[in-house]
Amino acid sequence: MEDKYKKGNGVIAMYMGAVKVGSFTNNLGTLDKPNIVHDHDLFDMGKYRTMNECYWADTTMKYHRDWNWLKPVLDKIKSKPLYMTIDEVTPENAFTWDFFRLDIFTPIDVAWDAVVKYIEWYNKNITK
């Protein structure tokens, strides 16, 4: 899994209420490449996930490829009022307005990217 998805899925999980509970490393090397090391973050998803699993590694989360994971995040974001007037829109935050134009024809990778950008912007500007 690309680092972009690991990082982004962690951002989304924490926005949805998950708590990072630790990290671990595993060595998945092969005979020809023995030093391949993978670092993982572990999240307690609590009751947010309806599946039996409570703990998820950043590499096993499916926000970037499964609408069943991403849709509740979209619903949560869209339920929050946007604390910004049209006069406050700048090139750095203009994507937040575009976020609310996502529809059922939007590919999941585009929606996932918009969600991550929105949450990063939200965490930096709104949750202070």
C-alpha positions as CSV (number, residue, x, y, z in Angstrom):
1,M,0.0,0.0,0.0
2,E,1.3,3.4,-0.9
3,D,2.3,5.7,2.0
4,K,-0.2,8.3,0.7
5,Y,-3.1,5.8,1.5
6,K,-1.6,4.8,4.9
7,K,-1.3,8.4,6.0
8,G,-4.7,9.5,4.5
9,N,-6.5,6.5,6.0
10,G,-5.1,7.4,9.4
11,V,-6.2,11.0,9.1
12,I,-9.7,9.8,8.2
13,A,-9.9,7.3,11.0
14,M,-8.9,9.9,13.6
15,Y,-11.5,12.3,12.2
16,M,-14.1,9.6,12.6
17,G,-13.1,9.1,16.3
18,A,-10.5,6.4,16.1
19,V,-7.5,6.6,18.5
20,K,-4.0,5.7,17.5
21,V,-2.9,3.1,20.1
22,G,0.5,2.2,18.8
23,S,2.9,1.3,16.0
24,F,4.5,-1.9,14.9
25,T,7.1,-3.0,12.4
26,N,7.2,-6.2,10.4
27,N,9.9,-7.5,8.1
28,L,8.3,-9.0,5.0
29,G,11.6,-9.5,3.2
30,T,12.3,-12.2,0.7
31,L,15.5,-14.1,0.0
32,D,16.5,-11.6,-2.7
33,K,15.4,-8.6,-0.7
34,P,15.8,-9.5,2.9
35,N,15.6,-6.0,4.5
36,I,12.1,-4.9,3.4
37,V,10.6,-3.4,6.6
38,H,7.1,-2.0,6.9
39,D,6.0,0.4,9.6
40,H,2.4,0.4,10.6
41,D,0.2,2.5,12.9
42,L,-2.5,0.7,14.9
43,F,-5.9,2.4,15.5
44,D,-8.7,1.5,17.9
45,M,-11.8,2.1,15.8
46,G,-14.1,1.5,18.8
47,K,-17.7,1.1,17.9
48,Y,-17.4,3.2,14.7
49,R,-16.7,0.1,12.5
50,T,-19.7,-2.3,12.5
51,M,-17.5,-5.2,11.8
52,N,-16.1,-7.5,14.6
53,E,-12.7,-6.0,14.4
54,C,-12.0,-3.2,16.8
55,Y,-8.3,-2.6,15.9
56,W,-7.1,-1.8,12.4
57,A,-3.7,-1.2,11.0
58,D,-3.3,1.8,8.7
59,T,-2.6,-0.7,5.9
60,T,-5.8,-2.7,6.3
61,M,-8.2,0.3,6.4
62,K,-10.3,0.5,3.2
63,Y,-11.4,4.2,3.0
64,H,-9.5,4.6,-0.3
65,R,-11.2,1.6,-2.0
66,D,-14.5,0.8,-0.4
67,W,-17.6,3.1,-0.5
68,N,-18.9,1.3,2.6
69,W,-16.0,2.8,4.5
70,L,-15.9,6.2,2.9
71,K,-19.6,7.0,2.7
72,P,-20.0,7.5,6.5
73,V,-17.1,9.9,6.4
74,L,-18.8,11.9,3.6
75,D,-22.0,12.0,5.6
76,K,-20.2,13.3,8.7
77,I,-18.4,16.0,6.7
78,K,-21.6,17.1,4.9
79,S,-23.5,17.3,8.2
80,K,-21.1,19.9,9.6
81,P,-21.8,23.5,8.7
82,L,-19.0,25.1,6.8
83,Y,-17.7,28.0,8.9
84,M,-16.6,30.2,6.0
85,T,-18.2,32.9,4.1
86,I,-17.6,33.5,0.4
87,D,-15.4,36.4,1.3
88,E,-13.1,34.1,3.2
89,V,-12.4,31.8,0.3
90,T,-8.8,31.8,-0.7
91,P,-6.8,29.6,-3.2
92,E,-5.7,27.5,-0.2
93,N,-9.2,26.6,1.0
94,A,-11.2,26.9,-2.3
95,F,-11.3,23.1,-2.6
96,T,-13.6,23.0,0.4
97,W,-16.3,24.5,-1.7
98,D,-15.6,21.9,-4.5
99,F,-15.9,19.1,-1.9
100,F,-19.6,19.7,-1.5
101,R,-20.1,19.2,-5.2
102,L,-19.1,15.5,-5.1
103,D,-21.8,13.3,-6.4
104,I,-22.6,9.6,-7.1
105,F,-20.5,9.7,-10.3
106,T,-17.3,10.8,-8.5
107,P,-14.7,8.0,-8.6
108,I,-13.7,6.8,-5.1
109,D,-10.1,7.8,-5.4
110,V,-11.1,11.4,-6.2
111,A,-13.6,11.4,-3.3
112,W,-11.0,10.0,-1.0
113,D,-8.5,12.6,-1.9
114,A,-11.0,15.4,-1.4
115,V,-11.9,13.9,2.0
116,V,-8.3,13.8,3.2
117,K,-7.7,17.4,2.0
118,Y,-10.8,18.6,3.6
119,I,-10.0,16.9,7.0
120,E,-6.5,18.2,6.9
121,W,-7.8,21.7,6.2
122,Y,-10.5,21.3,8.9
123,N,-8.0,20.1,11.5
124,K,-5.7,23.0,10.8
125,N,-8.4,25.8,10.6
126,I,-11.5,24.8,12.4
127,T,-10.6,22.6,15.3
128,K,-8.3,25.2,17.0
